Amino acid sequence: MANTKSAKTKVRVIERKTAINKAVRNRYRTYVKKTELDIVNNSKSEAQASMKIAEAEIMSAVSKGILHRNTAARKVSRLVKKVKAIN
């Protein structure tokens, strides 16, 4: 347990930042899942539309420092590849 005033303040700050980071992470994962669901349902137009939103959310997470740039690029690349593979 934190003993000093500054340590207690840091604990509160960390909890607040953790909640924000979890919300952003949850948000981009939700859109990725929606895209993958559209891919499974073979609806190419819906998958392309949801892919565009998912890509924006992933890049937003990068700008907030939640995802590394290369990790985000890999995730987007794999999603785009799956969307293109739809008949």
C-alpha positions as CSV (number, residue, x, y, z in Angstrom):
1,M,0.0,0.0,0.0
2,A,1.2,3.5,-0.8
3,N,2.5,5.4,2.2
4,T,3.3,8.9,0.9
5,K,0.9,11.5,-0.4
6,S,2.6,11.5,-3.9
7,A,2.4,7.7,-4.1
8,K,-1.3,7.7,-3.2
9,T,-1.9,10.4,-5.9
10,K,0.1,8.2,-8.5
11,V,-2.1,5.2,-7.6
12,R,-5.2,7.3,-8.4
13,V,-3.7,8.6,-11.7
14,I,-2.7,5.1,-12.8
15,E,-6.2,3.8,-12.1
16,R,-7.7,6.6,-14.1
17,K,-5.3,6.0,-17.1
18,T,-5.9,2.3,-16.9
19,A,-9.6,2.7,-17.2
20,I,-9.2,5.0,-20.3
21,N,-6.7,2.6,-21.9
22,K,-9.1,-0.4,-21.3
23,A,-12.0,1.5,-22.9
24,V,-10.0,2.4,-26.0
25,R,-8.6,-1.2,-26.3
26,N,-12.1,-2.6,-25.9
27,R,-13.5,-0.2,-28.5
28,Y,-11.0,-1.2,-31.3
29,R,-11.4,-4.9,-30.4
30,T,-15.2,-4.6,-30.8
31,Y,-14.8,-3.1,-34.3
32,V,-12.3,-5.8,-35.3
33,K,-14.8,-8.5,-34.1
34,K,-17.6,-6.8,-36.2
35,T,-15.4,-6.9,-39.2
36,E,-14.5,-10.6,-38.7
37,L,-18.2,-11.4,-38.2
38,D,-19.0,-9.7,-41.6
39,I,-16.2,-11.8,-43.1
40,V,-17.7,-15.0,-41.8
41,N,-21.1,-14.0,-43.1
42,N,-19.5,-13.4,-46.6
43,S,-20.9,-9.9,-46.9
44,K,-18.1,-8.1,-48.7
45,S,-19.7,-4.6,-48.8
46,E,-20.4,-4.7,-45.0
47,A,-17.0,-6.1,-44.3
48,Q,-15.3,-3.3,-46.2
49,A,-17.4,-0.6,-44.4
50,S,-16.7,-2.1,-41.0
51,M,-13.0,-2.6,-42.0
52,K,-12.7,1.1,-42.6
53,I,-14.1,1.9,-39.1
54,A,-11.9,-0.8,-37.5
55,E,-8.8,0.6,-39.2
56,A,-9.6,4.1,-37.9
57,E,-10.1,2.8,-34.4
58,I,-6.8,0.8,-34.5
59,M,-4.9,3.8,-35.7
60,S,-6.6,5.9,-32.9
61,A,-5.2,3.4,-30.4
62,V,-1.8,3.9,-31.9
63,S,-1.9,7.6,-31.5
64,K,-2.9,7.2,-27.9
65,G,0.1,4.9,-27.3
66,I,-2.0,1.8,-26.5
67,L,-0.8,-0.2,-29.6
68,H,2.6,-0.2,-31.2
69,R,2.6,1.1,-34.8
70,N,3.9,-2.1,-36.3
71,T,1.4,-4.2,-34.3
72,A,-1.4,-2.1,-35.7
73,A,-0.1,-2.3,-39.2
74,R,0.0,-6.1,-38.9
75,K,-3.5,-6.3,-37.6
76,V,-4.9,-4.0,-40.3
77,S,-3.0,-5.9,-43.0
78,R,-4.4,-9.2,-41.9
79,L,-7.9,-7.9,-41.8
80,V,-7.6,-6.3,-45.2
81,K,-6.3,-9.6,-46.6
82,K,-9.3,-11.5,-45.1
83,V,-11.7,-8.9,-46.6
84,K,-10.2,-9.2,-50.0
85,A,-10.5,-13.0,-49.9
86,I,-14.3,-12.9,-49.6
87,N,-15.9,-14.2,-52.8
